[in-house]
């Protein structure tokens, strides 16, 4: 079914401003911890300071004696909650036994919540919380991945079978590299901390404002944990960044509900910045790779083993090594993934989970192979390009990576690069040029959406997705406007409400492909319904017309070739009532025969002071192949943000742990280093043209993840080119470089 808009007039593909932008810059966008409620109480969480053991006793008397304290909640006096694993298994749960806040006296990790103090204001609650004394029985603990590698076990990951004989091919390869890389733990640290505001309603129902990437996920979790089916509604109209931290319900949510049920009052719990380090994180990893190639650079063998950490109670896995079997053409591949269980909290998906670390290792190893074979790093990747995903033995539905290479290199000026390390200078600074490929999966999940023409003739479209800052409000309105032939100011998109149509978690770069496809389909069905309404009379000018022969403009429905025959939408609504359709969309069967993915080529220039080793990122070119881009402005924002984070991964970010205590030490934005504006040079984002009629009806693949993938490797490769020193342990800090 064709869209009413022509390509020239369609809002899809236009770099439009965010429709929610004015609310945000005027301070009118309310976040989870900002909603005002009458009689609201405030909770302060008390966290354990041991990594393993149990609570011998917890003395709450001093806290309870403080005037204004309404409740001190522990495992001894909490409301009834589910007693087995299944209710705690949310939509993003790892294999194993999910964490249960305030369940019993067992301590599973340092930072575990052990009490909640509820008072009339947050400062009072924090003060009273400081008065609680706890006696622990402490057990031995282990939190150091590097020190526990002998205790690794096979990860429950879906790895492809080995192909060929990688070991024999390595032994006979003319050129080979055998290398090991490591990456540290990282924490999400969005600007908005996690918060839950529970509105206790008459009859015991709950409306909850929560920072989340899945309102229905949180609703189902709470319904199961507290046996409150049909009594909970989750609202999340705005999210101040999440990056994966909101994919699972975090512990402040059930704690706030416990307090509200216990007191029959409205309660808010907001985590402090230090407490943002007491749940999931990107896990540290160790990568062991061997690459073998012919003298002219044709890959003959790849082996890639990743070792990651997980908690004692869940087996958290990521797609770490699969990328090494799908990005390039190679006949002999062996992949392995191991986990080390430790006395820590379960890791959590963080922007491009697995690819951010796994592709970093692969792309650094490819750079080392290029130097071993004396081949230009870009030429090596071009030589080993493949249009098939050999892990699945399927062709890609589209893969414009070669265009990314060509256009990115042209924009960057790669042809002027001297390959020899330490060969390029800018005064007293060594100049390095590095590059890397990027890849991410292009998924589509089942999703639903509702489209409605109200009494004013306005199009209202809705789905229970969220907007974590990616521009969801805007791009969904663009998709709806195109599908209906409406102007943008005639469209409103509603989200962030668990009572709306079913939607998947907002993560994995599949929101546009999933919810967007449902929005498009709902609007197409609404067009049919409107046309059917005006065709009811046999004498109607619209009799026999199809939706491809009608148009919508300025609140009218009319025949495209005879615009004088028209009907006002408000007149249709007045006669029939508000017209509404709800649809559900699933991935099409045509996808089954293909692999799908987004791809990128990242080019980085660094300047390194020859004496001090100070590293400066002067410019980055990121060329992206992501199918049809709904909004180049919001998509470009996503890629630029991913580049900044990739630079941060390469040079800044590392959550450091005191293993004697099993506690993260640098748990503040003062000590957890992230880039500031002075650390980031020019970022040039370009989207190459890529048509894909297989991936989904929109032809759009999503860009949330692909922007970060490959960036850390490109930075590391540029540093080697500048200095001649290869640092294989992220982040690349001065002590390692000097």
C-alpha positions as CSV (number, residue, x, y, z in Angstrom):
1,X,0.0,0.0,0.0
2,X,1.6,3.3,-1.1
3,X,2.0,6.2,1.2
4,X,0.0,9.3,0.4
5,X,3.0,11.5,0.6
6,X,5.5,11.7,-2.3
7,X,9.2,11.2,-1.4
8,X,9.6,14.9,-1.6
9,X,6.8,15.8,0.8
10,X,7.1,12.8,3.1
11,X,8.2,13.6,6.7
12,X,10.1,10.3,6.8
13,X,13.8,10.9,5.9
14,X,13.6,14.6,7.0
15,X,15.9,16.0,9.7
16,X,13.1,17.3,11.9
17,X,13.4,18.7,15.4
18,X,12.2,16.6,18.3
19,X,8.6,17.1,19.0
20,X,9.3,16.7,22.7
21,X,12.2,19.2,22.6
22,X,10.3,22.3,23.7
23,X,9.0,20.5,26.9
24,X,12.5,19.4,27.8
25,X,14.2,22.7,27.3
26,X,11.5,24.5,29.2
27,X,11.7,22.1,32.1
28,X,8.1,20.8,31.6
29,X,9.1,17.2,30.9
30,X,8.6,15.3,34.2
31,X,10.8,12.3,35.0
32,X,10.1,9.4,37.3
33,X,11.5,11.2,40.4
34,X,9.7,14.5,39.8
35,X,6.0,13.9,39.9
36,X,4.3,15.7,42.7
37,X,1.8,13.7,44.7
38,X,-0.2,14.7,47.9
39,X,1.3,13.2,51.1
40,X,4.3,11.7,49.3
41,X,6.8,9.9,51.4
42,X,10.5,9.4,50.5
43,X,12.6,6.3,50.9
44,X,16.4,5.9,51.4
45,X,18.1,2.6,50.7
46,X,20.6,1.1,53.0
47,X,23.2,-1.1,51.2
48,X,25.4,-3.9,52.5
49,X,29.1,-3.4,52.9
50,X,30.2,-7.0,52.6
51,X,30.3,-9.1,49.4
52,X,29.2,-12.5,50.8
53,X,27.6,-13.7,54.0
54,X,24.5,-13.0,56.0
55,X,22.9,-10.5,58.3
56,X,23.3,-11.6,61.9
57,X,21.2,-8.7,63.1
58,X,20.0,-5.3,62.0
59,X,19.3,-2.6,64.6
60,X,16.7,-0.1,63.3
61,X,15.7,1.4,66.7
62,X,17.6,4.7,66.4
63,X,16.3,5.3,62.9
64,X,12.7,4.6,63.9
65,X,13.0,7.0,66.8
66,X,13.7,10.0,64.5
67,X,10.6,12.2,64.2
68,X,9.1,12.0,60.8
69,X,10.3,8.5,60.0
70,X,7.3,6.4,59.0
71,X,8.8,3.0,58.4
72,X,12.1,1.1,58.4
73,X,11.7,-1.9,56.1
74,X,13.9,-5.0,56.2
75,X,13.5,-8.7,55.3
76,X,11.9,-9.2,58.7
77,X,8.9,-6.9,58.2
78,X,8.4,-6.5,54.5
79,X,5.0,-7.3,52.8
80,X,4.4,-10.7,51.4
81,X,6.3,-11.4,48.1
82,X,6.7,-14.4,45.8
83,X,8.9,-17.1,47.2
84,X,10.3,-18.8,44.0
85,X,12.2,-17.7,40.9
86,X,9.6,-17.5,38.2
87,X,7.9,-14.3,39.3
88,X,11.2,-12.4,39.3
89,X,12.2,-13.4,35.8
90,X,11.6,-10.3,33.8
91,X,11.8,-10.0,30.0
92,X,15.6,-9.4,30.1
93,X,16.5,-11.9,32.8
94,X,19.6,-14.1,32.5
95,X,19.5,-17.8,33.1
96,X,19.5,-18.7,36.8
97,X,17.8,-17.4,40.0
98,X,17.0,-13.6,39.8
99,X,17.9,-11.3,42.7
100,X,15.0,-10.8,45.2
101,X,15.3,-7.5,47.2
102,X,14.8,-8.0,51.0
103,X,14.0,-11.6,50.5
104,X,16.1,-13.1,53.4
105,X,19.3,-12.6,55.4
106,X,21.7,-13.7,52.7
107,X,24.2,-11.2,51.3
108,X,25.1,-12.0,47.6
109,X,27.2,-8.9,46.7
110,X,28.6,-5.7,48.2
111,X,26.0,-3.0,47.8
112,X,23.0,-5.2,48.1
113,X,19.9,-3.4,49.5
114,X,19.2,-4.5,53.1
115,X,16.8,-1.9,54.4
116,X,14.6,1.0,53.3
117,X,13.9,4.0,55.5
118,X,10.8,5.9,54.7
119,X,10.3,9.5,56.0
120,X,8.5,12.8,55.3
121,X,11.3,14.2,53.3
122,X,14.4,12.7,51.5
123,X,17.0,14.4,53.7
124,X,15.4,13.0,56.9
125,X,15.2,9.5,55.3
126,X,18.9,9.7,54.4
127,X,19.9,10.8,57.9
128,X,17.8,8.1,59.6
129,X,19.3,5.5,57.3
130,X,22.8,6.4,58.6
131,X,21.7,5.5,62.1
132,X,21.0,1.8,61.3
133,X,23.7,-0.6,62.6
134,X,24.2,-4.0,61.1
135,X,26.1,-7.1,62.3
136,X,27.3,-9.3,59.5
137,X,28.5,-12.9,59.4
138,X,31.1,-12.6,56.6
139,X,32.0,-15.4,54.2
140,X,35.1,-15.5,52.0
141,X,34.4,-13.8,48.6
142,X,36.0,-13.6,45.1
143,X,35.4,-10.6,42.9
144,X,38.6,-10.5,40.7
145,X,38.0,-12.0,37.2
146,X,41.7,-12.1,36.3
147,X,42.5,-14.0,39.5
148,X,39.7,-16.5,39.0
149,X,40.2,-17.6,35.4
150,X,40.8,-21.2,36.4
151,X,37.2,-21.3,37.7
152,X,35.6,-20.5,34.4
153,X,32.8,-22.6,33.0
154,X,31.1,-22.9,29.6
155,X,28.6,-20.0,29.0
156,X,25.0,-21.0,28.1
157,X,25.3,-19.1,24.9
158,X,24.1,-20.1,21.5
159,X,27.4,-20.4,19.6
160,X,27.7,-21.5,16.0
161,X,29.4,-24.8,15.4
162,X,33.0,-24.6,14.4
163,X,33.6,-24.6,10.6
164,X,36.6,-26.1,8.9
165,X,39.7,-26.8,11.0
166,X,40.8,-23.6,12.5
167,X,43.8,-25.0,14.3
168,X,45.3,-26.7,11.3
169,X,44.6,-23.6,9.1
170,X,46.4,-21.5,11.7
171,X,49.5,-23.7,11.7
172,X,49.8,-23.5,8.0
173,X,49.0,-19.8,7.6
174,X,51.7,-17.6,6.1
175,X,50.8,-14.8,8.4
176,X,49.4,-15.1,11.8
177,X,48.8,-13.2,15.0
178,X,48.0,-14.6,18.5
179,X,46.9,-11.8,20.9
180,X,45.0,-11.2,24.1
181,X,42.9,-8.1,25.0
182,X,41.0,-7.1,28.1
183,X,38.2,-4.7,28.9
184,X,37.2,-3.4,32.3
185,X,33.8,-3.2,34.0
186,X,31.8,0.0,33.0
187,X,28.7,1.5,34.5
188,X,25.9,3.2,32.6
189,X,25.7,6.4,34.6
190,X,22.8,8.1,32.8
191,X,22.1,11.7,33.9
192,X,18.8,10.7,35.5
193,X,19.3,8.3,38.4
194,X,16.9,5.4,38.8
195,X,13.8,6.4,40.6
196,X,10.2,5.1,41.3
197,X,7.3,7.1,42.4
198,X,4.4,4.9,43.6
199,X,1.0,6.6,43.7
200,X,-1.2,4.6,46.1
201,X,-4.7,4.8,44.8
202,X,-8.1,4.1,46.5
203,X,-8.7,0.4,46.6
204,X,-5.0,-0.4,46.8
205,X,-4.2,0.0,43.1
206,X,-0.9,1.5,42.1
207,X,0.1,4.0,39.4
208,X,3.9,4.0,39.3
209,X,6.2,6.5,37.6
210,X,9.4,4.6,36.9
211,X,12.6,5.1,35.0
212,X,12.5,2.1,32.7
213,X,13.0,0.9,29.1
214,X,10.0,-1.3,29.4
215,X,6.8,-0.2,31.2
216,X,5.0,-3.5,30.6
217,X,8.0,-5.5,31.7
218,X,8.0,-3.7,35.0
219,X,4.2,-4.1,35.3
220,X,4.3,-7.8,34.8
221,X,7.3,-8.2,37.2
222,X,5.5,-6.4,40.0
223,X,2.2,-8.1,39.3
224,X,3.9,-11.5,39.7
225,X,6.1,-10.6,42.7
226,X,3.3,-9.1,44.7
227,X,0.4,-11.1,43.3
228,X,-1.4,-7.9,42.1
229,X,-2.6,-8.9,38.6
230,X,-4.5,-6.0,37.0
231,X,-3.8,-3.6,39.8
232,X,-0.6,-1.9,38.6
233,X,0.0,0.7,35.9
234,X,3.5,1.8,35.0
235,X,4.1,5.3,33.5
236,X,7.4,6.5,32.0
237,X,6.7,9.5,29.7
238,X,10.4,10.7,29.8
239,X,13.6,9.0,30.5
240,X,16.9,10.8,31.1
241,X,19.1,8.3,29.4
242,X,19.3,4.6,30.3
243,X,21.6,2.8,27.8
244,X,20.5,-0.6,29.0
245,X,20.3,0.2,32.7
246,X,16.5,0.3,32.4
247,X,16.0,-3.0,30.6
248,X,15.4,-4.9,33.9
249,X,13.4,-3.6,36.9
250,X,16.0,-2.2,39.3
251,X,15.7,-2.7,43.1
252,X,14.3,0.7,43.9
253,X,11.1,-0.3,42.2
254,X,10.0,-3.3,44.3
255,X,11.3,-1.5,47.4
256,X,9.1,1.5,46.7
257,X,6.1,-0.8,46.2
258,X,6.8,-2.7,49.4
259,X,6.7,0.6,51.4
260,X,3.6,1.8,49.7
261,X,1.7,-1.4,50.4
262,X,3.0,-1.5,54.0
263,X,2.0,2.1,54.7
264,X,-0.9,2.4,52.2
265,X,0.7,5.7,51.2
266,X,2.4,7.1,48.1
267,X,6.2,6.6,48.2
268,X,9.2,7.7,46.1
269,X,12.6,6.0,46.1
270,X,15.4,7.7,44.2
271,X,18.9,6.1,44.1
272,X,21.9,8.3,44.9
273,X,24.7,8.5,42.4
274,X,26.8,6.1,44.4
275,X,23.9,3.6,44.4
276,X,23.9,3.7,40.6
277,X,26.9,1.4,41.0
278,X,25.1,-1.2,43.0
279,X,23.3,-3.1,40.2
280,X,24.1,-4.1,36.6
281,X,27.1,-3.0,34.6
282,X,29.1,-3.9,31.5
283,X,31.1,-7.0,32.6
284,X,34.9,-7.1,32.3
285,X,36.2,-9.4,29.6
286,X,39.3,-11.2,28.4
287,X,39.7,-12.0,24.7
288,X,42.1,-14.5,23.2
289,X,42.3,-14.3,19.4
290,X,44.3,-16.0,16.7
291,X,44.1,-14.9,13.1
292,X,45.8,-16.6,10.2
293,X,46.0,-15.3,6.6
294,X,47.7,-15.9,3.3
295,X,50.6,-13.7,2.4
296,X,48.2,-11.4,0.4
297,X,45.9,-11.0,3.4
298,X,43.1,-13.5,2.7
299,X,41.8,-14.8,6.0
300,X,42.3,-18.5,6.5
301,X,41.5,-19.0,10.2
302,X,39.9,-17.2,13.2
303,X,39.7,-18.4,16.7
304,X,38.1,-16.2,19.4
305,X,37.6,-17.1,23.0
306,X,36.0,-14.6,25.4
307,X,36.0,-15.0,29.2
308,X,33.4,-12.8,31.0
309,X,32.2,-12.6,34.6
310,X,28.8,-13.2,36.0
311,X,27.1,-13.4,39.4
312,X,26.8,-16.6,41.5
313,X,23.1,-16.5,41.0
314,X,22.6,-15.8,37.3
315,X,24.6,-16.8,34.2
316,X,24.7,-13.5,32.2
317,X,25.8,-13.9,28.6
318,X,26.3,-11.6,25.6
319,X,27.0,-12.0,21.9
320,X,30.8,-11.6,22.4
321,X,32.4,-13.9,19.8
322,X,29.8,-14.4,17.2
323,X,30.8,-11.3,15.3
324,X,34.2,-12.9,14.5
325,X,32.4,-15.6,12.6
326,X,30.1,-13.3,10.5
327,X,31.8,-10.0,9.7
328,X,34.5,-11.3,7.3
329,X,34.9,-14.2,4.9
330,X,36.9,-17.0,6.5
331,X,36.6,-20.8,5.9
332,X,37.9,-21.9,9.3
333,X,36.4,-20.5,12.5
334,X,36.3,-21.7,16.1
335,X,34.5,-19.6,18.7
336,X,34.3,-20.1,22.5
337,X,32.8,-18.3,25.4
338,X,33.4,-18.9,29.1
339,X,32.0,-17.4,32.3
340,X,33.6,-16.9,35.7
341,X,31.0,-16.8,38.6
342,X,31.9,-14.2,41.2
343,X,30.4,-12.6,44.3
344,X,29.1,-9.7,42.4
345,X,25.7,-8.5,41.0
346,X,24.7,-9.9,37.6
347,X,26.0,-7.8,34.7
348,X,23.5,-6.0,32.6
349,X,23.1,-5.1,28.9
350,X,25.0,-1.9,28.1
351,X,24.8,-0.1,24.7
352,X,25.7,-2.7,22.0
353,X,26.3,-5.5,24.6
354,X,28.9,-8.0,23.5
355,X,29.7,-6.1,20.2
356,X,31.3,-3.2,22.0
357,X,33.8,-5.5,23.6
358,X,33.9,-8.4,21.2
359,X,34.3,-6.3,18.0
360,X,36.9,-4.2,19.8
361,X,39.1,-7.3,20.2
362,X,38.4,-8.5,16.6
363,X,39.1,-5.2,15.0
364,X,42.3,-4.6,17.0
365,X,43.5,-8.1,16.0
366,X,42.7,-7.3,12.3
367,X,44.8,-4.2,12.6
368,X,47.7,-6.3,14.0
369,X,47.2,-8.7,11.1
370,X,47.4,-5.9,8.6
371,X,50.8,-4.8,10.0
372,X,52.0,-8.4,10.1
373,X,51.1,-8.8,6.4
374,X,52.2,-5.3,5.5
375,X,48.8,-4.5,4.1
376,X,46.8,-1.3,4.5
377,X,44.2,-2.0,7.3
378,X,41.3,-0.7,5.1
379,X,42.5,-2.8,2.2
380,X,42.6,-5.9,4.4
381,X,39.0,-5.5,5.4
382,X,37.9,-4.8,1.9
383,X,39.7,-7.9,0.7
384,X,37.9,-10.1,3.3
385,X,34.4,-8.6,2.8
386,X,31.5,-11.1,2.6
387,X,27.8,-10.6,1.8
388,X,27.0,-13.8,3.7
389,X,26.7,-14.5,7.5
390,X,28.6,-17.8,7.6
391,X,27.4,-18.4,11.2
392,X,23.9,-18.9,9.8
393,X,24.8,-19.8,6.3
394,X,22.6,-17.0,5.0
395,X,23.0,-14.0,2.7
396,X,22.6,-10.6,4.3
397,X,19.3,-8.9,3.3
398,X,21.6,-5.9,2.6
399,X,25.1,-5.0,3.6
400,X,26.4,-1.7,2.3
401,X,29.7,-2.0,4.3
402,X,31.8,-1.5,1.1
403,X,30.1,1.8,0.6
404,X,30.8,2.7,4.2
405,X,34.5,1.9,3.6
406,X,34.6,3.9,0.4
407,X,32.7,7.0,1.5
408,X,34.1,7.1,5.0
409,X,37.7,6.8,3.6
410,X,37.0,9.5,1.1
411,X,35.6,11.9,3.7
412,X,38.4,11.2,6.1
413,X,41.3,11.4,3.5
414,X,42.5,7.9,4.3
415,X,44.5,7.6,1.0
416,X,47.0,10.2,2.4
417,X,47.9,7.9,5.3
418,X,51.5,6.7,5.6
419,X,51.3,3.2,7.0
420,X,54.4,3.3,9.1
421,X,53.9,4.0,12.8
422,X,55.3,7.3,14.0
423,X,55.5,8.6,10.4
424,X,52.9,11.4,10.7
425,X,53.4,14.6,12.8
426,X,51.8,17.9,13.6
427,X,54.6,19.9,15.3
428,X,55.4,18.2,18.6
429,X,52.5,15.8,18.3
430,X,52.5,12.3,16.8
431,X,49.5,11.9,14.5
432,X,47.8,8.5,14.1
433,X,45.0,7.4,11.8
434,X,43.1,4.2,12.7
435,X,40.0,2.6,11.5
436,X,37.7,-0.3,12.3
437,X,34.5,-2.0,11.0
438,X,31.3,-2.2,13.1
439,X,28.4,-4.6,13.0
440,X,25.1,-5.0,14.9
441,X,22.1,-7.1,14.4
442,X,19.0,-5.7,12.8
443,X,16.2,-7.3,14.7
444,X,12.4,-6.9,14.6
445,X,10.2,-8.0,17.6
446,X,6.4,-8.5,17.8
447,X,4.7,-5.2,18.5
448,X,1.3,-3.5,18.5
449,X,0.0,0.0,18.0
450,X,-3.3,1.8,18.0
451,X,-4.3,4.6,15.6
452,X,-7.3,6.9,16.2
453,X,-8.9,9.9,14.5
454,X,-10.5,11.9,17.3
455,X,-13.4,14.4,17.1
456,X,-11.1,17.2,16.1
457,X,-9.7,15.3,13.1
458,X,-6.3,14.8,14.8
459,X,-4.4,11.5,14.4
460,X,-3.5,9.9,17.7
461,X,-1.2,6.9,17.6
462,X,0.0,5.0,20.6
463,X,2.1,2.1,21.8
464,X,3.5,1.1,25.2
465,X,7.1,1.7,24.1
466,X,9.4,4.3,25.8
467,X,11.6,7.2,24.6
468,X,15.0,6.9,26.4
469,X,16.2,10.0,24.5
470,X,16.5,8.4,21.1
471,X,13.7,10.5,19.5
472,X,10.9,7.9,19.6
473,X,8.1,10.5,20.0
474,X,9.4,12.2,16.9
475,X,10.1,9.3,14.5
476,X,6.9,7.5,15.3
477,X,5.0,10.7,14.5
478,X,6.9,10.9,11.2
479,X,6.1,7.3,10.3
480,X,2.4,7.9,11.2
481,X,2.3,11.2,9.3
482,X,3.7,9.5,6.2
483,X,1.4,6.5,6.3
484,X,-1.7,8.7,6.7
485,X,-0.7,11.6,4.5
486,X,-1.0,14.0,7.5
487,X,1.2,17.0,8.4
488,X,3.3,16.5,11.5
489,X,1.3,19.0,13.5
490,X,-1.8,16.9,13.0
491,X,-0.2,13.8,14.6
492,X,0.3,12.9,18.3
493,X,2.2,9.8,19.5
494,X,1.6,8.5,23.0
495,X,4.0,6.1,24.8
496,X,5.4,5.2,28.2
497,X,2.1,3.8,29.6
498,X,1.7,0.1,30.4
499,X,-2.0,0.2,29.5
500,X,-1.2,1.0,25.9
501,X,-0.8,-1.5,23.1
502,X,1.9,-4.2,23.6
503,X,5.4,-3.2,22.8
504,X,8.8,-4.9,23.4
505,X,11.6,-3.5,25.6
506,X,13.3,-0.4,24.1
507,X,16.7,-1.8,23.4
508,X,18.7,-3.7,20.8
509,X,18.1,-1.0,18.1
510,X,14.7,-2.6,17.2
511,X,12.2,0.0,18.4
512,X,11.7,1.7,15.0
513,X,11.7,-1.7,13.1
514,X,9.2,-3.2,15.6
515,X,6.9,-0.4,16.9
516,X,7.4,1.7,13.8
517,X,6.2,-1.2,11.6
518,X,3.1,-1.5,13.9
519,X,2.5,2.2,13.7
520,X,2.7,2.1,9.9
521,X,0.3,-0.8,9.7
522,X,-2.2,0.7,12.1
523,X,-2.3,3.9,10.0
524,X,-2.8,1.9,6.8
525,X,-5.6,0.1,8.4
526,X,-7.2,3.3,9.6
527,X,-7.0,4.7,6.1
528,X,-9.0,1.6,5.0
529,X,-11.6,2.2,7.7
530,X,-12.0,5.9,6.8
531,X,-12.4,5.0,3.2
532,X,-15.0,2.4,4.1
533,X,-17.0,5.0,6.1
534,X,-17.3,7.3,3.1
535,X,-18.1,4.5,0.7
536,X,-21.3,3.5,2.6
537,X,-23.6,5.3,0.2
538,X,-23.8,3.7,-3.3
539,X,-23.9,7.3,-4.7
540,X,-20.6,8.2,-2.9
541,X,-17.9,9.6,-5.1
542,X,-15.5,7.4,-3.2
543,X,-17.3,4.2,-4.2
544,X,-14.9,1.7,-5.8
545,X,-11.8,3.8,-4.9
546,X,-8.8,2.3,-3.2
547,X,-6.6,3.9,-0.6
548,X,-4.0,4.6,-3.2
549,X,-6.5,6.9,-5.0
550,X,-7.2,9.0,-2.0
551,X,-5.3,11.7,-0.1
552,X,-5.5,13.5,3.3
553,X,-4.6,17.2,3.7
554,X,-5.7,20.0,6.1
555,X,-8.2,17.8,7.8
556,X,-9.9,16.5,4.6
557,X,-10.1,13.2,2.9
558,X,-10.3,13.6,-0.9
559,X,-9.9,11.9,-4.3
560,X,-6.4,12.6,-5.5
561,X,-7.4,13.1,-9.2
562,X,-10.6,14.9,-8.3
563,X,-9.9,16.9,-5.1
564,X,-13.2,18.7,-5.3
565,X,-14.7,15.5,-4.0
566,X,-13.8,15.6,-0.4
567,X,-15.1,14.9,3.1
568,X,-14.0,16.6,6.3
569,X,-12.5,14.2,8.8
570,X,-14.4,15.8,11.7
571,X,-17.6,15.2,9.9
572,X,-16.8,11.5,9.6
573,X,-15.9,11.3,13.3
574,X,-19.1,13.2,14.2
575,X,-21.2,10.7,12.3
576,X,-19.4,7.5,13.3
577,X,-17.7,8.5,16.5
578,X,-13.9,8.3,17.0
579,X,-12.4,5.9,14.5
580,X,-9.8,3.5,15.9
581,X,-7.9,0.5,14.9
582,X,-5.3,-1.6,16.7
583,X,-2.9,-3.9,15.0
584,X,-0.1,-6.3,15.9
585,X,2.9,-6.9,13.6
586,X,5.4,-9.7,13.7
587,X,8.6,-10.2,11.6
588,X,7.8,-11.4,8.1
589,X,8.6,-14.9,7.0
590,X,10.7,-13.5,4.2
591,X,13.3,-12.6,6.8
592,X,13.8,-16.3,7.6
593,X,16.0,-16.8,4.6
594,X,18.4,-13.9,5.3
595,X,20.7,-12.6,7.9
596,X,20.1,-8.9,8.9
597,X,22.5,-6.4,10.3
598,X,23.7,-2.8,10.4
599,X,27.3,-2.0,9.5
600,X,29.8,0.8,9.9
601,X,33.3,2.0,9.1
602,X,34.9,4.2,11.7
603,X,37.9,6.4,11.0
604,X,39.8,8.2,13.8
605,X,42.6,10.7,14.0
606,X,44.5,11.0,17.3
607,X,47.3,13.3,18.3
608,X,49.7,12.2,21.0
609,X,52.1,14.5,22.7
610,X,55.5,13.0,22.2
611,X,56.8,13.9,25.7
612,X,53.8,13.6,27.9
613,X,51.8,10.9,26.1
614,X,48.7,13.0,26.3
615,X,46.1,11.7,23.8
616,X,43.7,14.0,21.9
617,X,41.0,12.8,19.6
618,X,41.0,15.4,16.9
619,X,38.4,14.0,14.5
620,X,36.2,11.0,13.7
621,X,34.3,10.0,10.6
622,X,31.6,7.4,11.1
623,X,30.0,5.9,8.0
624,X,26.8,4.0,8.7
625,X,24.7,1.6,6.7
626,X,21.3,1.2,8.5
627,X,18.7,1.0,5.8
628,X,16.2,3.7,5.5
629,X,16.9,6.5,8.1
630,X,13.6,7.9,9.4
631,X,15.1,11.1,10.8
632,X,18.8,11.9,9.9
633,X,18.9,14.4,12.8
634,X,17.9,12.2,15.6
635,X,19.8,9.2,14.0
636,X,22.9,11.4,13.7
637,X,22.6,12.3,17.3
638,X,22.5,8.6,18.2
639,X,25.7,7.9,16.2
640,X,27.5,10.9,17.5
641,X,26.6,9.9,21.1
642,X,27.9,6.4,20.3
643,X,31.1,7.8,19.0
644,X,31.6,9.8,22.2
645,X,31.0,6.7,24.3
646,X,33.4,4.7,22.2
647,X,36.1,7.3,22.8
648,X,35.2,7.1,26.5
649,X,35.6,3.3,26.4
650,X,39.0,3.6,24.7
651,X,40.5,6.3,26.9
652,X,38.4,7.0,30.0
653,X,35.9,4.5,31.5
654,X,36.8,1.9,34.1
655,X,35.0,1.0,37.2
656,X,37.7,-0.1,39.7
657,X,37.0,-2.5,42.5
658,X,38.7,-3.0,45.8
659,X,38.8,-6.8,45.8
660,X,39.5,-7.0,49.5
661,X,36.1,-5.6,50.1
662,X,34.5,-6.6,46.8
663,X,33.3,-3.0,46.4
664,X,33.5,-0.6,43.5
665,X,35.6,2.3,44.6
666,X,35.2,5.1,42.0
667,X,31.4,5.3,42.4
668,X,30.9,9.0,41.6
669,X,31.0,11.1,38.5
670,X,34.1,12.8,40.0
671,X,36.1,9.6,39.9
672,X,34.4,7.6,37.2
673,X,36.0,9.3,34.3
674,X,33.9,10.1,31.2
675,X,34.8,12.6,28.4
676,X,34.0,16.3,28.6
677,X,33.6,18.6,25.6
678,X,37.3,19.3,25.5
679,X,38.1,15.6,25.1
680,X,36.0,15.3,21.9
681,X,37.1,16.6,18.5
682,X,35.0,16.9,15.3
683,X,32.5,14.0,14.7
684,X,31.4,13.6,11.1
685,X,28.5,11.2,10.6
686,X,27.4,10.0,7.2
687,X,24.7,7.6,6.3
688,X,25.3,5.6,3.1
689,X,22.4,4.7,0.9
690,X,21.0,1.3,1.6
691,X,17.7,-0.2,0.4
692,X,16.3,-3.2,2.2
693,X,12.8,-4.6,1.4
694,X,13.4,-7.7,3.5
695,X,14.3,-6.4,7.0
696,X,10.9,-4.9,7.6
697,X,8.1,-2.9,5.9
698,X,9.9,0.3,6.7
699,X,13.3,-0.8,5.4
700,X,14.8,0.7,8.6
701,X,17.3,-1.1,10.8
702,X,17.8,1.1,13.8
703,X,20.9,3.0,14.9
704,X,21.0,3.0,18.7
705,X,23.9,0.5,19.0
706,X,26.0,0.7,15.8
707,X,27.4,4.1,16.6
708,X,29.6,2.8,19.5
709,X,30.7,-0.5,17.8
710,X,34.2,-0.3,16.5
711,X,35.1,3.1,17.9
712,X,37.3,1.9,20.7
713,X,39.2,-0.3,18.3
714,X,39.7,2.5,15.8
715,X,41.0,4.8,18.6
716,X,43.4,2.0,19.8
717,X,44.6,1.4,16.2
718,X,45.1,5.1,15.7
719,X,47.2,5.3,18.9
720,X,49.4,2.4,17.6
721,X,49.8,4.2,14.3
722,X,50.8,7.4,16.1
723,X,53.2,5.9,18.7
724,X,54.2,2.4,17.6
725,X,53.0,1.0,20.9
726,X,50.1,-1.5,21.1
727,X,48.0,-1.3,24.3
728,X,45.7,-4.3,24.6
729,X,44.1,-3.4,27.9
730,X,41.4,-0.8,27.9
731,X,41.3,2.0,28.7
732,X,44.4,3.3,27.1
733,X,45.7,5.5,29.9
734,X,49.0,7.4,30.2
735,X,50.7,4.8,32.5
736,X,50.1,2.1,29.9
737,X,51.2,4.2,27.0
738,X,54.4,5.5,28.6
